[in-house]
Every structure is written in structure tokens, then in C-alpha cells.
């Protein structure tokens, strides 16, 4: 019986020893070690996140797929409008943009919803692309997820799709699928 009491008395002390390895002693007492792991969040605004689309769109205007892909994080995904293949590597993204840029696209945001978190942001909504080479105008849905890497905001996921409901075409706005 005495052994059981000894175990009963020593068990909490042993458990406290385990807990203490996950704690830091601070001037104000004991704080969880995770407090030391708190991430510094970059201060940002909806205007700054909105400008990231302008940066991406400006890279389209260069006609250089490499400059477009520079907007994407090394570990990111592109789910493009006119390809069934998810693009994961920079080479796969460059291949997609090489073909996409042939028709000289230029985008504009029609409706945007921005949500900002700690070193992440989401910009989702509707956009319209005009293709200078073909004259096509195509409306689509988009979502960009961004992550702050300590230097700049980079795209970690990008999804784009044409609008599911047909719109009536006018001479200035032909109905067509987005070119490859």
C-alpha cells in the first residue's frame, strides 16, 4: 500500500517535469514554449493585396512566361482555365503561360473579395480578359492565395475558370472560350 502512495505522490512530479520541458520561464512566470513560436504577421491592406493582381497582369504584358511565373511561390499550384493539368512546377507553369501569352491577354478585375490573414491573403472574384491578338473578351472566375515570404507576396494557389453561364455576345464582346 505504501508503494501505491509513493507512486501517487511521485507521478504528478514526473508529469510536471515533462510539462516543464515544454515551458519557458519568463520574468512574469511560466509561459508555454509555443509563445516563442508566434509568427510575426506582416501588416497589409486590401489595397496592397489588390495591387498584386496588377503586378501579375503587368507581367502578362511583358509576354515573358518566366516573368509571369516569378509571381508564384516555388511550392504553388496553378489550376488554369484552359488546361486540365494542374501546374505545380515552374516549368509546367511556364509551359502554360507560353501558350496563354500568344494571344496577348490583358485582365481587369470586375468584382473582388479579399480576406487577409497572418502572412496570407486570398483575393477571389470575377475578372475579364481581353485578347489583343484575337479580339476575344472572356469573363471568368478567379482565386489567388498569397503568402508573405519575408520579402514579397507570392501566389501559392491560383484557380481560374470561365463563367459557367453563357452570356449574350455583342460585336465588341464575342462569346468564345479562353484561348490556350
C-alpha positions, 0 to 999 in steps of 0.5 A: 500500500505504501508503494501505491502512495509513493507512486501517487505522490511521485507521478504528478512530479514526473508529469510536471517535469515533462510539462516543464520541458515544454515551458519557458520561464519568463520574468512574469512566470511560466509561459508555454514554449509555443509563445516563442513560436508566434509568427510575426504577421506582416501588416497589409491592406486590401489595397496592397493585396489588390495591387498584386493582381496588377503586378501579375497582369503587368507581367502578362504584358511583358509576354515573358512566361518566366516573368509571369511565373516569378509571381508564384511561390516555388511550392504553388499550384496553378489550376488554369482555365484552359488546361486540365493539368494542374501546374505545380512546377515552374516549368509546367507553369511556364509551359502554360503561360507560353501558350496563354501569352500568344494571344496577348491577354490583358485582365481587369478585375470586375468584382473582388473579395479579399480576406487577409490573414497572418502572412496570407491573403486570398483575393477571389472574384470575377475578372475579364480578359481581353485578347489583343491578338484575337479580339476575344473578351472572356469573363471568368472566375478567379482565386489567388492565395498569397503568402508573405515570404519575408520579402514579397507576396507570392501566389501559392494557389491560383484557380481560374475558370470561365463563367459557367453561364453563357452570356449574350455576345455583342460585336465588341464582346464575342462569346468564345472560350479562353484561348490556350 
